[in-house]
Amino acid sequence: MSAEKIEISKTDNIPHVQTPISGEEVISKRVDINDLLARARKKSKHEQFVNLIFLGVFVSLVLVTGIILSF
């Protein structure tokens, strides 16, 4: 059985690791239903806005094509 010799190199070059203080970052484990509903409403309004933009582009495209073809 051979024994390997383990050498410890200088540890001065290794930066010290600091443990975070438990009071610095407080994460609530409870979910607020009002925040979730507000986020859902905001997303819904954004989707409606995007749909209106696409509808406006489509209607203007149809009108421009109709005007060009009528001449």
N, C-alpha and C positions, 0 to 999 in steps of 0.2 A: 504494500500500500504506500503510495507516494503522497507526500504532503506538499501542497503548494504554498509558497510563501506569499502572503498578501501584504503589499506595502501600502501604507496610507500616505498619499501625497499631501502637499500643503493645502490646507483648507482655508487659507487667507484669501484666495481668489474667489471663493464661493460667496455670493451675496446672501445676506441673512434674510430669511423669510419671515414676514410679519403676519401674525394672525389677526384677522379683522376683529374689531371690537363688536360685540353682539348688539350694542345699542345704536350703531351707526345706520344700519339699514333694516328698517322694519317692514316686513312683508305680511300683509293681512291675508289670512287664509279664508276669510269669508268673502263671498261674492255678493256684490250689491246689484240687485235686479234692475234698479233704476239706471245704473251705468250700462248694463247690457241692452236695455230697451232703447236708451239714447243712442248707443252705437248702431243698433239695428235701424232706427229711424233715419239716422244720418246716412247710412249706406243706401237705404231705400230712396231717399231724396236724391242722392248722387246718381243712382241708376235711372231714376225718372228724368233727370236733367240730361244724361247721356242719350236716353231714348228720344227725348225731344229734339236734340241736336241732329241725330240720325234721321228723324222724321222730316225735319226742316231741310236737310241736304237732299233727301229723296224727293220731296215735293218740288224743290227748286230745280232739281235735275229734270223732272218730268215736265215742268213748265218751260224750261229752256229748250228741251228737245221738241216739245209741241210747237213752240214759237218758230224754231228753225225749220221744222217740217211743213209748217203752214205756208211758207213763202215759196 
